[in-house]
Amino acid sequence: MTGSPLTTPDEVGARHSDQAEPSNRSLVAYGFLRAPLALLELPLFVLLPAFYSREAGLAIAVVGLVLFAARLVDAIADPLIGAAIDRSRGAASYRRWILVACIPLAVGFSAMLHPPGGSPSGLAAWLAAGSVLTYLAWSTVTIAHQAWGAELSANPATRVRITGIREACGLAGVLASAALLEPQHATALAGLFVAVLAIAAALLSRAPLPVAAASEQSASGDTLPSAQSAPPRRAWPWRELRRNRIFTRLLAVFMMNGTASALPATLVLFFVADVLGDGARAPLFLLIYFAAAAIGMPLWIRIGVRIGAQHAWLIGMMAAVLAFAGAFALGQGDYLAFGVICAVTGLALGADLAMPPALLAAAIAASGGRGEREGAYFGVWSLATKLNLALAAGLGLPLIGLLGYQPGTPDSNTFALSFAYAALPCLIKLIAAWLLWRLPSPESDTDLQRSTVNA
């Protein structure tokens, strides 16, 4: 791997021994918000395409184009949301941003799960409006939450703990939604989301403060940093982010890997129904996948702490490719083989979830932006995620439609579906792995020294 030699997080942690590290209990209070956020992801990104095309009767190409447009609007707003959080943080903390955005998030999600009857154009408008409202609120909560986590420690090993615990909570939310991933469970799913979101909001009062804010609190006795004590905000940061080469290269890896994950997520319900032959088994396969990810997360945290987030992520990528390539050869009735593939790729998922945010926190610190730029960086990061999902829906769905695939039609081209679902994502993930291998490590000695000086 290029760049300076990678020191282990344990060795680097000794340099930060004077900093009080957050306890696991306080990190659970912080990270539990990821559970309701993740509870939305399967319904938003997996259920909706199939629900609106099969149950509501919209053409699959129309569903794809509507979701593409809604996600594109949301993606464009993400960097602006992140920069606004940075600029106003002295007057409105991460917690306040989160609490305010939770209200439209709950309203928009509930509306999307209960579409009205009417014409196809009215249904498409309902899907577009509900998507935009839900996505914008979800983005605000997510960006503020992730930026908060990036400020909790300068220790690389602790960063892996923070992201690992947060994403483990997210997997619990995904498992809950996977068990209810049927149209008849829409009301129960919406009610569960509101209840879990309320619990997460209450737990935030026990979450650790960012390092800078905690220092202010210990010096002044204030509960939260005041507007006067907040660090000064510089101008809008786009040029600074663009010049951060470690960040831009890490972002390229993240986008390639995210595209490889977004295509199967968008197409899995179609694949199970029309390639394997029994769509009713889809919730079971999703449960296997995410249960395996939850089981494997503690292992990935240990691996990331021991060898660093970059190496751990690379191992996870290669394991996923080796396992998922076999899905391209599956056909009618291959349920056991697909279940095994779901279990193995689920075990590899923990690396995709926990390691990229830890590396981004290290890249922010290496650039000297720690304590000032987290919102902007995670806003762009969120934009990349949305672009991946938009491309999967806006290009993947119309593409397989043009190639002759129609959901539920016996004579449709399932080869095109299998290629888009399995083979193409593996090729893209291999490119992402190569880019990650070539990436100079943001956790290296030189960058860590810079982060210590600028923290």
Secondary structure as the mmCIF struct_conf table of DSSP 4:
data_model
#
loop_
_struct_conf.conf_type_id
_struct_conf.id
_struct_conf.beg_label_comp_id
_struct_conf.beg_label_asym_id
_struct_conf.beg_label_seq_id
_struct_conf.end_label_comp_id
_struct_conf.end_label_asym_id
_struct_conf.end_label_seq_id
BEND BEND1 GLY A 3 SER A 4
HELX_LH_PP_P HELX_LH_PP_P1 PRO A 5 THR A 8
HELX_RH_AL_P HELX_RH_AL_P1 PRO A 9 GLY A 13
HELX_RH_3T_P HELX_RH_3T_P1 ALA A 14 HIS A 16
TURN_TY1_P TURN_TY1_P1 SER A 17 ASP A 18
BEND BEND2 GLN A 19 GLN A 19
HELX_LH_PP_P HELX_LH_PP_P2 ALA A 20 SER A 23
HELX_RH_AL_P HELX_RH_AL_P2 ASN A 24 GLY A 31
TURN_TY1_P TURN_TY1_P2 PHE A 32 LEU A 33
HELX_RH_AL_P HELX_RH_AL_P3 ARG A 34 LEU A 39
TURN_TY1_P TURN_TY1_P3 LEU A 40 LEU A 40
HELX_RH_AL_P HELX_RH_AL_P4 GLU A 41 LEU A 42
HELX_RH_PI_P HELX_RH_PI_P1 PRO A 43 LEU A 47
HELX_RH_AL_P HELX_RH_AL_P5 LEU A 48 ALA A 50
HELX_RH_PI_P HELX_RH_PI_P2 PHE A 51 GLU A 55
BEND BEND3 ALA A 56 ALA A 56
HELX_RH_AL_P HELX_RH_AL_P6 ILE A 60 ARG A 87
TURN_TY1_P TURN_TY1_P4 SER A 88 ALA A 91
BEND BEND4 ALA A 92 ALA A 92
HELX_RH_AL_P HELX_RH_AL_P7 TYR A 94 MET A 112
TURN_TY1_P TURN_TY1_P5 LEU A 113 LEU A 113
BEND BEND5 HIS A 114 HIS A 114
HELX_LH_PP_P HELX_LH_PP_P3 PRO A 115 GLY A 117
BEND BEND6 GLY A 118 GLY A 118
HELX_RH_AL_P HELX_RH_AL_P8 PRO A 120 ALA A 150
TURN_TY1_P TURN_TY1_P6 GLU A 151 GLU A 151
BEND BEND7 LEU A 152 LEU A 152
BEND BEND8 ALA A 154 ALA A 154
HELX_RH_AL_P HELX_RH_AL_P9 PRO A 156 ALA A 178
TURN_TY1_P TURN_TY1_P7 ALA A 179 LEU A 180
BEND BEND9 GLU A 182 GLU A 182
HELX_RH_3T_P HELX_RH_3T_P2 PRO A 183 HIS A 185
HELX_RH_AL_P HELX_RH_AL_P10 ALA A 186 LEU A 203
HELX_RH_3T_P HELX_RH_3T_P3 LEU A 204 ARG A 206
BEND BEND10 ALA A 207 ALA A 207
HELX_LH_PP_P HELX_LH_PP_P4 PRO A 208 PRO A 210
HELX_RH_AL_P HELX_RH_AL_P11 VAL A 211 SER A 220
BEND BEND11 THR A 223 LEU A 224
TURN_TY1_P TURN_TY1_P8 ALA A 227 SER A 229
BEND BEND12 ALA A 230 ALA A 230
HELX_LH_PP_P HELX_LH_PP_P5 PRO A 231 ARG A 233
BEND BEND13 ALA A 235 ALA A 235
HELX_RH_AL_P HELX_RH_AL_P12 TRP A 238 ARG A 243
HELX_RH_AL_P HELX_RH_AL_P13 ARG A 245 PHE A 271
HELX_RH_PI_P HELX_RH_PI_P3 VAL A 272 LEU A 276
BEND BEND14 GLY A 277 GLY A 277
HELX_RH_3T_P HELX_RH_3T_P4 GLY A 279 ARG A 281
HELX_RH_AL_P HELX_RH_AL_P14 ALA A 282 ILE A 307
HELX_RH_AL_P HELX_RH_AL_P15 ALA A 309 PHE A 324
HELX_RH_3T_P HELX_RH_3T_P5 ALA A 325 ALA A 329
TURN_TY1_P TURN_TY1_P9 GLN A 332 GLY A 333
HELX_RH_AL_P HELX_RH_AL_P16 TYR A 335 SER A 367
TURN_TY1_P TURN_TY1_P10 GLY A 368 GLY A 368
TURN_TY1_P TURN_TY1_P11 ARG A 370 GLU A 372
BEND BEND15 ARG A 373 ARG A 373
HELX_RH_AL_P HELX_RH_AL_P17 GLU A 374 LEU A 391
HELX_RH_PI_P HELX_RH_PI_P4 ALA A 392 GLY A 396
HELX_RH_AL_P HELX_RH_AL_P18 LEU A 397 LEU A 402
TURN_TY1_P TURN_TY1_P12 LEU A 403 GLY A 404
TURN_TY1_P TURN_TY1_P13 PRO A 407 GLY A 408
TURN_TY1_P TURN_TY1_P14 PRO A 410 ASP A 411
BEND BEND16 SER A 412 SER A 412
HELX_RH_AL_P HELX_RH_AL_P19 THR A 414 SER A 418
HELX_RH_PI_P HELX_RH_PI_P5 PHE A 419 ALA A 423
HELX_RH_AL_P HELX_RH_AL_P20 LEU A 424 ARG A 438
BEND BEND17 LEU A 439 LEU A 439
HELX_LH_PP_P HELX_LH_PP_P6 PRO A 440 SER A 441
TURN_TY1_P TURN_TY1_P15 PRO A 442 GLU A 443
BEND BEND18 SER A 444 SER A 444
HELX_RH_AL_P HELX_RH_AL_P21 ASP A 445 ASN A 454
#
